[in-house]
């Protein structure tokens, strides 16, 4: 008969199962990713703040992505790194910390979708209605889009976790690398039908709205480019939109694989690795992709390095 501990405030987290010989290589690999994500994304945010030429709607909206990557990885990766160095029996986390970690993890995933949706709207206006771009994409509109992206994510995730924390817990083992909603409601011995229905509805609505808006926006942009004889416009549209779509596809694939693997307990090790990659891959690639594609960013960095070379002489 299984022993139950009701509403315990101390939980044990499984973490990554790494053999003893691979502990330090895996630790330093993940640490390298974490440091790169922090330095690159903080650098991008500072770059946009410091360079006045980057105070444009496109870059101000993009600024939400590195900020989201910093938030998501700061909450998750340090805990994963500490757990790797601990024996399994000592990988403990308080219930409140676990809920906070789950909230930040789901905020990271949901906000990634909503931010890319408002960025798609910006590209739509810029390419399909360029003459009215400055009139539509004002600072007020940028603020409204930013608040709506974070606000919608906050409400959706708040309800998701609210339905979970109401449940009584009879287990204490988190079978994951970090806390998420599914891992939390699996601690309960009560019916989780409502949680499953809302979770499924949440996922369907988010993905439908996200994929639908991206498809509609870029279909319209494609039509405009095909009917336009402006080669400069077509080149700019292709460059910015391909970058945006590439980032979006990475995020969608990582997210979907993680959701699907939650339904198959026999692939728990693959799911745990995918859960970590879901944070690491977008956070590492976003600053590289947008940094390489942006002429303004490359121009600012080249000026910065040239001035540094001139100063010592």
Secondary structure, 3 states (H helix, E strand, C coil): CCCCCCCCCEEEECCCCCCHHHHHHHHHHHHHHHHHHHHHHHHHHHHHHHCHHHCCHHHHHHHHHHHHHHHHHHHHHHHHHHHHCCCHHHCEEEHHHHHHHHHHHHHHHHHHHHHHHHHHHHHHHHHHCHHHHHHHCCHHHHHHHHHHHHHHHHHHHHHHHHHHHCCCECCCEECCCCCCHHHHHCCECCCCHHHHHHHHHHHHHHHHHHHHHHHHHHHHHHHHHHHCCCHHHHHHHHHHHHHHHHHHHHHHHHHHHHHHHCCCHHHHHHHHHHHHHHHHHHHHHHHHHHHHHCHHHHHHHHHHHHHHHHHHC
